[in-house]
Amino acid sequence: MNDATNILNEKIAASINVDSASLRIVIAGGGTGGHIFPAIAIANALKKIKPQAEFLFVGAKGKMEMEKVPQAGYEIRGLDIAGFNRSSLIKNIGLPFKIIKSFFQVSTIFKQFKPDVVIGVGGYSSYPVLRYAQSKNIPTFIHESNSFAGKSNILLGKKAVKIFTASDAMQQFFAEEKIILTGNPVRQAISHNTVTKELALNYFGLDQHKKTVLVVGGSLGAKSINETIGKNLASFGKNNLQLIWQTGMPYFEKATVTVKDVVGIYMKDFITQMEYAYAAADIVISRSGAMAVAELCLAKKVVIFVPYPFAAEDHQTANANALVNKEAAIMIEDADAMNELMPALLKLCAEEKLQKIMAENIGALAVNNADEIIALQILKAINRA
């Protein structure tokens, strides 16, 4: 953010009375790390400004927010709700009943917690929470992390107070006067990463003198990426490369067998200390969810994106293209991964000049205080209400 924006944020902060009556804030959404970690970052930023604020997260039962949010120190309540299943229409038969049930659950939660403000971060659990809040005239705010807005957020945006976006040109989805371009909130461990490459490579037990490739397919893993890496493990050693591989739980058991007796590989289902992984990596292969994009910009990493093709409105492809068009990333389509991903990686590894250009370009897109900007703007809007 530029100096003018920083000055504005300082003025907003100065106008907020941190000793006023406690705020009760509901934050709704989840499903993936791309929704959960920004939600936690926003909560942490609000709590820093308003230490007496009370928070309650609302997510979907059985999803990863039910584990990750309590680990961050916040209470969460789960809804019996599911998203629309695009791969099997018959599985959607019970969806209307789940949606109706979720509204009754939200009603009970609101009667008990009595929120003053509700923030939605995406994921299907956010819709009944914000829709119910809007029906009760409780101020609602939305963070749209992707460059192509989801249908739920488009509908909810009509009655939201403000909509915080990660990309520009979002007027096609939301009323222009409601949009505030903030970027995506990123975990502080990554936005303020102080881990050195040497320390990071030691952490993973890898060689200080080899180029390191980090492979991440999102918090749940990516089938096409994992199968491509598994088939081409020998190519890493042959080309003096080493690998940090986050497989996701579904592929972890198979990967455990695949990497047995192969040197130069650190493999795990989920890497908690991602700041170490980014510090160690020279090149990253990744899905292009909004959170991954935001983190890679801050980490200034050379990246090959393989977008998940079945994301709503194909938003991962839109996210990746936004960087490709700025010469800040390379994109391989999911269907082409098996044939094209490894050749693209080996070619990129040999082009040091291109790596430098890509790192500079992706770093120029980074925003390291989106959480603070969002928190300040929410509090500013509440004070004016």
C-alpha positions in Angstrom: 0.0 0.0 0.0 1.2 3.5 -0.7 2.0 6.3 1.7 -1.4 8.0 1.2 -3.2 4.8 2.3 -1.0 4.4 5.3 -1.7 8.0 6.4 -5.5 7.3 6.0 -5.2 4.2 8.1 -3.4 6.1 10.8 -6.2 8.7 10.9 -8.8 6.0 11.1 -7.0 4.2 13.9 -6.7 7.5 15.8 -10.5 8.0 15.6 -11.3 4.6 17.1 -12.0 4.5 20.8 -10.4 1.2 22.0 -11.8 1.7 25.5 -15.5 1.8 24.3 -18.0 -1.0 25.0 -17.0 -4.5 23.9 -17.8 -5.4 20.3 -19.3 -8.9 19.6 -18.1 -10.1 16.2 -19.1 -13.1 14.3 -16.8 -14.3 11.5 -18.4 -16.8 9.1 -16.9 -19.1 6.4 -14.3 -21.7 5.9 -13.9 -25.0 4.1 -10.3 -24.5 3.0 -7.2 -22.7 4.3 -7.8 -20.0 1.8 -10.9 -18.9 3.8 -9.8 -19.9 7.3 -6.4 -18.2 7.6 -7.6 -14.8 6.3 -10.5 -15.0 8.7 -8.1 -15.6 11.6 -5.8 -12.8 10.4 -8.7 -10.4 10.4 -9.8 -11.5 13.9 -6.2 -11.0 15.2 -6.0 -7.5 13.6 -9.4 -6.5 15.1 -8.4 -7.8 18.5 -5.1 -5.9 18.4 -7.1 -2.7 18.0 -10.0 -3.6 20.2 -8.6 -6.0 22.9 -12.0 -6.3 24.6 -13.8 -7.5 21.5 -15.5 -10.9 21.7 -15.3 -13.2 18.7 -17.3 -16.2 17.6 -16.5 -18.1 14.4 -19.2 -20.0 12.5 -18.2 -22.8 10.0 -19.4 -26.1 8.6 -19.3 -29.2 10.8 -16.6 -31.7 9.7 -14.5 -29.1 7.8 -11.0 -28.0 8.7 -12.1 -24.7 10.3 -13.5 -26.8 13.2 -9.8 -27.7 14.0 -7.8 -24.7 12.8 -9.9 -21.9 14.5 -9.7 -23.4 18.0 -5.9 -23.9 17.5 -5.8 -20.1 16.9 -7.5 -19.5 20.2 -11.0 -18.7 19.0 -14.4 -20.3 19.7 -16.3 -21.8 16.7 -19.8 -23.2 16.2 -20.5 -25.6 13.4 -23.5 -25.7 11.0 -25.0 -28.8 9.4 -24.6 -27.5 5.9 -22.9 -28.6 2.7 -22.1 -26.9 -0.6 -23.5 -27.8 -4.0 -21.9 -31.0 -5.3 -21.0 -30.4 -9.0 -19.7 -33.9 -9.6 -22.8 -35.8 -8.4 -26.2 -34.1 -8.7 -27.9 -36.9 -6.7 -25.9 -35.9 -3.7 -27.6 -32.5 -3.6 -31.1 -34.0 -2.8 -30.8 -33.2 0.9 -29.2 -29.7 0.3 -32.4 -27.6 0.7 -33.1 -29.3 4.0 -29.6 -28.6 5.2 -29.9 -25.0 4.2 -33.2 -24.6 6.1 -31.7 -26.3 9.2 -28.6 -24.1 9.0 -30.8 -20.9 9.2 -32.5 -22.3 12.4 -29.0 -23.0 13.8 -27.8 -19.5 13.0 -30.9 -18.0 14.7 -30.0 -19.9 17.9 -26.4 -18.8 17.7 -27.3 -15.2 17.2 -29.8 -15.2 20.1 -27.1 -16.5 22.4 -24.1 -14.5 21.2 -26.0 -11.3 20.1 -23.4 -10.1 17.5 -22.9 -6.4 16.7 -21.2 -7.1 13.4 -20.8 -10.1 11.0 -17.9 -10.7 8.7 -18.1 -13.2 5.8 -14.9 -14.6 4.3 -16.3 -17.1 1.8 -17.2 -20.7 1.8 -20.8 -22.1 1.8 -21.2 -21.7 5.6 -21.0 -17.9 5.3 -24.2 -17.6 3.3 -26.8 -18.4 5.9 -24.9 -16.5 8.6 -24.7 -13.2 6.6 -28.2 -13.6 5.1 -29.7 -14.0 8.5 -27.7 -11.0 9.9 -28.9 -8.9 7.0 -32.5 -9.8 7.7 -32.0 -8.5 11.3 -30.2 -5.3 10.1 -26.9 -6.3 11.7 -24.0 -4.7 9.8 -22.3 -7.2 7.5 -18.9 -7.1 5.7 -17.5 -9.3 3.1 -14.0 -10.3 2.1 -13.8 -11.6 -1.5 -10.5 -13.2 -1.9 -10.7 -14.2 -5.6 -10.6 -12.2 -8.8 -13.9 -13.7 -9.8 -16.6 -13.3 -7.2 -18.7 -16.3 -6.0 -22.4 -16.2 -6.5 -23.1 -16.2 -2.7 -20.9 -13.1 -2.2 -22.5 -11.4 -5.2 -26.0 -11.8 -3.6 -24.8 -10.9 -0.1 -22.9 -7.9 -1.4 -26.1 -6.1 -2.2 -26.8 -5.5 1.5 -23.3 -5.6 2.8 -21.8 -2.3 4.3 -18.4 -2.8 2.6 -16.8 -5.4 0.4 -13.0 -5.9 0.7 -11.4 -7.3 -2.5 -8.1 -8.7 -3.4 -8.3 -7.7 -7.0 -9.2 -4.6 -8.9 -11.9 -4.3 -11.5 -14.5 -6.0 -9.2 -17.2 -3.5 -10.2 -18.7 -6.1 -12.4 -19.8 -8.0 -9.3 -20.4 -5.3 -6.6 -21.5 -1.7 -6.3 -18.4 0.4 -6.8 -19.1 2.6 -3.7 -18.9 -0.5 -1.5 -15.6 -1.8 -2.8 -12.4 -1.3 -0.9 -9.3 -2.9 -2.5 -7.3 -4.4 0.4 -5.5 -7.5 -0.9 -5.7 -10.8 1.0 -4.9 -11.1 4.7 -1.9 -13.4 5.2 -0.7 -15.1 8.4 1.8 -12.9 10.2 4.4 -15.7 10.2 4.5 -15.4 6.4 3.9 -11.7 6.0 6.7 -10.9 8.4 8.9 -14.0 7.7 12.4 -13.8 9.2 13.4 -17.4 8.6 16.7 -17.6 6.6 17.1 -20.1 3.8 19.9 -21.8 5.6 17.8 -22.3 8.7 14.8 -23.5 6.6 16.9 -26.1 4.7 18.3 -27.4 8.0 14.7 -27.6 9.3 13.7 -29.9 6.4 17.1 -31.8 6.5 17.9 -30.7 2.9 21.2 -29.8 1.1 22.3 -26.2 1.2 23.8 -26.4 -2.3 20.8 -27.8 -4.3 17.9 -25.9 -5.9 14.8 -26.6 -3.9 11.3 -27.1 -5.3 8.2 -26.7 -3.1 5.1 -28.5 -4.2 1.8 -27.6 -2.6 -1.7 -28.5 -3.8 -3.7 -26.6 -1.2 -4.6 -27.8 2.2 -6.3 -30.9 0.9 -3.7 -31.7 -1.9 -4.1 -31.8 -5.7 -4.5 -35.1 -7.5 -3.0 -34.0 -10.8 0.1 -32.4 -9.2 0.7 -35.3 -6.8 0.4 -37.9 -9.6 2.8 -36.0 -11.8 5.4 -35.5 -9.0 5.0 -39.2 -7.9 5.7 -40.4 -11.5 8.7 -38.1 -11.9 10.5 -38.4 -8.6 13.7 -39.7 -10.3 13.9 -36.5 -12.4 14.6 -34.4 -9.3 17.8 -36.3 -8.3 19.0 -36.5 -12.0 18.7 -32.7 -12.3 20.3 -31.9 -8.9 17.0 -30.8 -7.5 15.5 -31.5 -4.1 11.8 -31.5 -3.1 9.5 -30.3 -0.3 6.2 -32.0 -1.0 2.9 -31.3 0.8 0.6 -34.0 -0.5 -2.6 -33.4 1.4 -4.1 -36.3 3.4 -5.9 -38.1 0.5 -2.6 -38.8 -1.3 -0.3 -39.1 1.7 -0.4 -42.9 2.1 0.5 -43.5 -1.5 3.2 -40.9 -1.4 4.7 -42.5 1.6 5.3 -45.7 -0.4 6.5 -43.7 -3.5 9.2 -41.8 -1.7 10.6 -44.7 0.3 14.4 -44.9 -0.1 14.4 -41.7 -2.3 16.9 -39.1 -1.0 16.5 -35.4 -1.2 12.8 -35.3 -0.4 10.8 -33.9 2.6 7.2 -35.1 2.3 4.2 -34.5 4.6 0.5 -34.4 4.3 0.3 -30.8 5.7 3.1 -28.4 6.4 2.2 -26.2 9.4 5.4 -24.1 9.3 4.9 -22.7 5.8 7.2 -19.8 6.5 10.0 -22.4 6.6 8.8 -24.0 3.3 8.7 -20.6 1.5 12.1 -19.6 2.9 13.7 -22.9 1.6 12.1 -22.9 -1.8 13.6 -21.6 -5.0 10.7 -22.5 -7.2 7.1 -23.4 -6.2 4.5 -25.5 -7.9 1.0 -24.7 -6.5 -2.7 -24.5 -7.0 -3.8 -20.9 -7.4 -6.3 -20.3 -4.7 -6.5 -16.8 -3.4 -4.5 -17.5 -0.3 -1.7 -19.3 -2.1 -1.4 -16.4 -4.5 -1.3 -13.8 -1.7 1.4 -15.8 0.2 3.5 -16.4 -2.9 3.5 -12.7 -3.7 4.7 -11.8 -0.2 7.3 -14.6 -0.3 8.4 -13.3 -3.8 8.6 -16.8 -5.1 9.0 -18.1 -8.7 5.9 -20.1 -9.2 4.2 -22.5 -11.7 0.5 -22.5 -11.1 -1.7 -25.5 -11.9 -5.3 -24.1 -11.2 -8.0 -26.4 -9.9 -10.4 -26.6 -12.8 -13.5 -27.3 -10.8 -13.4 -24.3 -8.5 -16.5 -22.1 -8.5 -16.6 -20.0 -11.6 -13.1 -21.3 -12.4 -11.8 -18.6 -10.2 -8.4 -20.3 -9.7 -7.7 -19.9 -13.5 -8.6 -16.3 -13.2 -6.3 -15.8 -10.2 -3.4 -17.4 -12.1 -4.0 -15.5 -15.3 -3.9 -12.2 -13.3 -0.3 -13.0 -12.5 0.6 -14.6 -15.8 -0.5 -11.4 -17.6 2.0 -9.5 -15.5 4.9 -11.9 -16.2 4.8 -12.9 -12.6 4.0 -16.6 -12.9 3.7 -19.5 -15.3 0.5 -21.5 -15.7 -0.1 -25.1 -16.7 -3.7 -26.3 -17.1 -4.7 -29.2 -14.8 -5.4 -31.5 -17.8 -1.9 -30.9 -19.1 0.0 -31.4 -15.9 1.1 -35.0 -16.5 2.7 -34.1 -19.8 3.8 -30.5 -19.4 4.5 -29.7 -15.7 7.8 -31.5 -15.3 9.3 -30.2 -18.6 8.2 -26.7 -17.7 9.8 -27.0 -14.3 13.1 -28.2 -15.7 13.1 -25.5 -18.3 12.5 -22.8 -15.7 15.2 -24.2 -13.4 17.7 -23.6 -16.2 16.6 -20.0 -16.9 18.1 -17.9 -14.0 17.3 -14.6 -15.7 13.7 -15.5 -16.1 13.5 -16.6 -12.5 14.8 -13.2 -11.3 12.3 -11.3 -13.5 9.4 -13.4 -12.2 10.4 -13.0 -8.6 10.6 -9.2 -8.9 7.2 -9.1 -10.7 5.4 -11.2 -8.2 6.9 -9.4 -5.3 5.6 -6.1 -6.7 2.1 -7.4 -6.3 2.4 -8.1 -2.5 0.2 -6.5 0.2 1.5 -7.2 3.7 -1.1 -5.4 5.8 -4.5 -6.3 4.3 -5.7 -7.6 7.7 -5.0 -4.2 9.4 -6.7 -2.3 6.6 -9.8 -4.5 6.7 -10.0 -4.2 10.5 -9.6 -0.4 10.5 -12.2 0.0 7.7 -14.8 -2.2 9.6 -14.3 -0.2 12.8 -14.5 3.1 10.9 -17.8 2.0 9.3 -19.2 0.9 12.7 -18.3 4.3 14.3 -20.2 6.1 11.5 -23.3 3.9 11.8 
